[in-house]
Amino acid sequence: MEIALNWYLALSAVLFTIGVLGVLFKRNAIVVLMSVELMLNAVNLTLVAFSQSMGDVAGQMLVFFAIAVAAAEAAVGLAIVIAIFRSKVTVDINEINLFKY
Amino acid sequence: MDLSEAYLTLWSDLDGVFSMALVSLVGLIVVVVDAFRNDHPSLPWMGAAALLASIGWELSVLGDAPGTALFGAVRTGGFAAFVNLIILVSGLLTIVLSVPYLDQLKRAYGEVYALILFATAGMIMLGTANTLISVFVGLETMSICLYIMTGLVREDEGSIESALKYFLLGAFSTGFFLYGIALLYGATGTMVLPEMAAGLEASGSTLLFWGGVALLLIGFMFKVSAVPFHMWTPDVYQGAPTTLTGYMSTASKASAFASLILVLFYALPTERWSLVLAFIAVVTMVLGNVLALSQPNVKRMLAYSSVAHAGYVLVGLTAASPAGYAGALYYLLVYAVMNIGAFGVMAFLEWDGKEGREQTLDSLAGIGFRRPALGASMGFFMFSLTGLPPLAGFTGKWFVFAPAVNAGLTWLVFIAVLMSAVSAYYYLRVVYVFWMLSPEDVPEAAEAQNAAFPVPASSIAVIVACAVTLLVLFVLSGNVMGFAEGLFEEAASMASMP
């Protein structure tokens, strides 16, 4: 059975929204990082769906780059979180408030 | 096309992407050499040599006709060469200033220079992108390097906090940016910028298209720190190592704006976005300048001022004419020189041992008499940032404001000029404190009195060269601007041909 393009787009929009809400409302830096990854992967789903329905490979090309970028971001992000945990012994982003206004 | 043919095309395109290839290659060499000769003092100079060679190359191709390379992934020719020059010159100035500064911080890591080179390569790709894939890859290559550079002093809680904020907000905006690309791709069926308008007509999905444009603009506005996506800017600029702050405030902004210009020029030919940009420009200028007024820390003040300057550049883009785009390019060139200079001066006037994030401007009272070369150059940079003649900041503002007036946006330019007048207060206050305030009158200055402020001759040479360049750019402003305008008129006439 063929699933229509709209269903993929809707699923990806829902996943993206969950990711955005996670970034906005979660206070743990690692959970925020996971939410960002969810956003990127939701977009990957959109790209693959468009690419498949149009029979064009450019979208799938971008997905490969997006996966690589997400991996690089995770590596750098976790390194930063570890560095901040060493100095503050917390990853709660409400406690990280040296700079204001 | 078979594989050997593809390799031959790549090889023949090499002259179009020479700087990007050279800078990335030398970046890799720096990483490898650093693995065997840890933090060897020759590493920065390898990077500087690569950037210098690339600058020479870009100067030689400045007159080329516009074209594309790497199967249409990046643009070549005059526009690309001009943007690359801004980026490469910023990178070179930053490396020369960073060597003594990072020594002083005891952070003379070889990796820093590899990161600067990789970020430069990413910026080149971003600033010359011809497809949305190159925009994304360039943007992320640049951003990830900048996140690491921000958190360089990882034991200092200020530095690492700015890195975390930059990273989280940057990755968040990347999500929107990528979603925008996906929607544009769905609406037009192509990733190639100049083909998007035709693709949109063929598919007719305008709602999807404008949704994609809005998300893409959010991503761009974040990278150029326009209000309301500027929240990260002051925190990141205040906590990052100062010379690297100068780099990320100028080169990354120049390449992101260049990329935005390419998107607006090639992919969004309609006038609908002009008013949106005008609105963003107004809030950016007003908020940036007003918040800069009350900052006691110079780095934070310069961060808010950099928000304001993004607003001035947006005024030029709002005009949507070749003159407006060219004015924005000229402004970015001038801004790169004056801001790297200003951050360079602040880098060598640090005494708090925390990348200058806790010292106030007042603590540097009368510093001009102790370090006259730095003090005098700072005067040049501040007058130029205010936009006073005979410095290039004046002509830069003129070139972004005049096209907006011609496009009928007089109210916008009125606000911009008013805000420039407001900015005179906080810029000229720096000059006042440096030269006219006596350290005896300021209790905070006592600690700075004992600081040594060692300034190596190479840094003084670079900073004075930046100040002199501002005068040169003022004198040559007509020529540079004429050249930049020619780039867009040539491209516009080519685009209108069938």
Interface residues (C-beta under 8 A of the other chain):
Chain A: L9 F16 G19 V20 V23 A29 V32 L33 V36 M39 L40 A42 V43 T46 L47 F50 S51 M54 D56 A58 G59 M61 L62 F65 A66 V69 A72 E73 V76 G77 A79 I80 V81 A83 I84 S87 K88 I93 I96 L98 F99 Y101
Chain B: T131 L132 I133 F136 V137 E140 I144 Y147 I148 G151 R154 E155 E157 G158 I160 E161 S162 A163 L164 K165 F167 L168 A171 F172 T174 G175 L178 Y179 I181 A182 L183 Y185 G186 G189 T190 M191 P234 D235 Q238 G239 L291
